[in-house]
Amino acid sequence: MTGAFSVLVCLNGPMPDPAVAALAADPAAKVLVFVDGQNLYKTCRSLFGHPLCHPHLLAQHLAGSRRHVDCRFYTGRPNPNTDPRGARNLDRRLSLMRREGVTVVTRPLRYHWDWGHPGQRMPAPGPGVPPQQVTLTPWMRPQEKGIDLVIGLDVVEFLITGVCDVAIIVSLDRDLYEIPQAIQNLGRLIARPIRLEAAVPVPDGQKQPKILPRFSFTHQITRQVFRRVRDDIDYTVANGAWTAPEVPRTIPP
């Protein structure tokens, strides 16, 4: 088992490791997957060249043999007055998620004037990358606020109140790395074994698994995993051409 920390708590002190380890494959364990939507979008676009996946399929993959799995998807939502197309496109996608049983949590994006090059894609920086020339223009830069906080609060609340036995956080946001310590500090409030796992996209050819500290396990979202849960629906088509499509209910073999 990868990872450096297991959440082992009960009213009278630490529980034995086997109680937590058993939750890794217990079919009766209640699993709740928390997806940081924007963080996953940006990371998958960078690593795999495509930003979208189906959260409910990813949750199924991460749950494995654990049959009781639910998924929560967190994202900032564009202001329909500032970015009507962006809001429309996201709303289409979120509607399909809800149809598949995903709980969607949104927070309004905030905007501020900035200099930038919207619409001009830049290559990833690195050795040998030639200089780039861009034209900077003033634009309303969107900024996501509060998503990491609400994810952290939900994870703590749902573990303490028994909504889930296993929480899996899909994100590379370092602010969320403090959750295991928070759960350990609140250990006296939890009278049963609980398990905290992470899931992160990883680049091709990575020789060693990426391990987030103090989580019981870190799932590796490889390109092969991403292909199985990839979302190829075009949410940008014109209103007259949009028909909500069917999405796969289970992971293809």
Steps between C-alpha positions, in 0.01 A plus 500: 500500500644835403475802724645612829203541728184310587206661680457282807258645749237402753362640824747315715816543295662369183346206319722225362629537144300202369173683570598775259680277252185287467312802363721491191300209358194462726199468266278648772713811554329828413730684259464868414715652226567876512606641162670839476367574151725786389814342641425172322412686177830687487714202598342262247527760223868543580585130534260330258413773251129487588340657806173315554404171660177357640514538880259213566718262298814620673329442834414144397861436407633638827248306710608169347323211673326735744142507374354796690648802324380857455668796334507874566632742236617848601560784255482871446221615267539788252278803541234471225515878445879508464548168321163371372649228278728372773210483745279327242764241411575420863131478587452240226777287644384538859146404399628170360700439817190550715309260276762235585463558873797734555446771761616830351627784720573834331635835606483810278824597330638839591634735234763773499664700225845379402743494209513168322481306177164319512454259212873480424631163617862494613724194494605357834822662620814291515852453370524565127164675467552805274395852603136584436344824383149585616277804498377599844149640522289606798238243593281388787697213654281240675617368835363209699460567872388283790494159330786351701341625823159347430660170395698487824197583714286240323762226539530565873123526551410187306765286669402619847125460443528155338389597152803312372764259631750575223564846356699524174620848403579555130726804492858623502407811699753519782251673729310170518807317629413631848182292521663184643645701789163663564332158510764369738451802728125427511554129563316492831178592319510192277412162648576279200781435253516747210732525203626799305633444148622729223497472120729693267570501124856394427719555192601229257813311591501588868715235663388546860138551610407846621418476869322776689616515861277374784235350270435128538541447126564706187328376182692560178283638217713392204432567133355149477258571784409837349413341166241278670321792667561771236214734409498581126164678489508837323329739740575804281255440213241764420173498690300376202733205451525389863325183610596351833674173409504173686816442701646163601366378835792267572867486407552327164697173520 
